[in-house]
Amino acid sequence: MNYLVIAFQVIVGISLLNVWLLQSKKATRWRGGNATTIMEEFKVYGLSAMVCYIVGFIKVTLAILLIVAIWYPVLKQPAALGLAALLLGSVAMHLKIKDPLFKSFPAALFLIMCLFIAFF
């Protein structure tokens, strides 16, 4: 079980770092509405650029902590639960703008993985 939790920590952590640091200005099929960047996506959701920066900072920080938690387990549950809360918000934003359900898939999957990480 421990190896599965660690695998989830690596997958979620690296994936979120990829989204926010490497793919933030690239179009993906998961973006809300017709947005092609994260900033556009937040505008589609009716959120400001400041909210985008704040959420991005928190997600990147928690993703790093989730990876660091492999060696410092005390960080695991707070990082995973913090990310779970933000990912729940991501799913809610997709639902708010009536995106097709498939666009919520990565956020929903990572939400489930974070809950698994937090409680196992």
N, C-alpha and C positions, 0 to 999 in steps of 0.2 A: 504494500500500500504506500509506503514511504516513497518508493521510486515513482509511482504514479503521481503523487502530490508534487514531487520535485519536477517531473516532466511538465505538469500543468503550470507550475510557477514559471518555468523557462518559456513555455509556449505563450502564455498570456503576457509575460513581461516583454519578451522580444517582439511579439506582435504589436503591442501597444506602442512600444518605442518606434517600431517601423512606421506605423500609421502616423504618429505625431511628429516624428523627426525626419523621416525619409519620404513619406508619401503625402505629406500635408498639402502640397501644391499640385498633386496629380489627381486626375479623375479616376474613380473606381466605380464599380457597379453597386457598391454599398452606400454611397453618399446619399444623403437625404434629398428628396426632390430631384431637381436637375442640376444640383451643385457639382462643380468640378474641383473645388478645393475645400478644405476644412472651413476656412473663413466664410465662403459662400454658403456652406452647409449650415453654419450657425445663423446666418442671415435668413435662410429658408425657414429655420425653426423660430424666427422672431427674436433671436438673442443677439446681443451686441458683440462687437469685437473684443471689448474688455472681458466679457464672460468667456469668450473663446480662449483668450490668453490665460485666464485664471484656471479654467477647466484643463487646458493643455498642460499648464505647469503642474497642477495637482496629479493628473494622470501620469505624466512622465515621472514625477517624483515617486508616486506609489508603484509604478512599474519597476523602477530601479530598486526600491525597497523590497518588492516581491522577489526579485532575483537575489538580492543581498541576504534575504531571509533564509536562503538555502544554508548559509553558514551561521546566521544569527536568527534562530527560530522564533525569538520573541517578537520579531517584526512581522512574522507571517500573517497572523490573524488580523491585526490592524490594517495592514496593506491590502489584504484580500477583501476585507469588508468595505474598506474605503473605495476600492475599485468596483466592488459589487454595487455599491450605491450609485456611483457614477454611471456604470453600465446600465443599471435599471433606468436611470434618467435618459440614456441614449435610446433605449427601447421605447420609452414613453414619448420621446420627441418624434421618432419614426411614426408611431401610432397617431400622434397629434396631427401630423400633416398628411395622414392617410397614405403613407408609403405602402407599396406592396410588402407583404410580410417577409419576403426573402431578404429585403434590405436590412431587416432587424436581426437576421440570423447571426452574424459575427458577434454583435453585442450580446445577444441572448445566450449564445454558446459560451462566451467568455464570462458572462454573469454566472452561469451554472458552474463553470470551472472554478471561479473565485469562491463561490459558496462551498464547493467541495474542498478547496484548499483550506479555507477558514475553519472547517469543522472536522477535518480528518488529519 
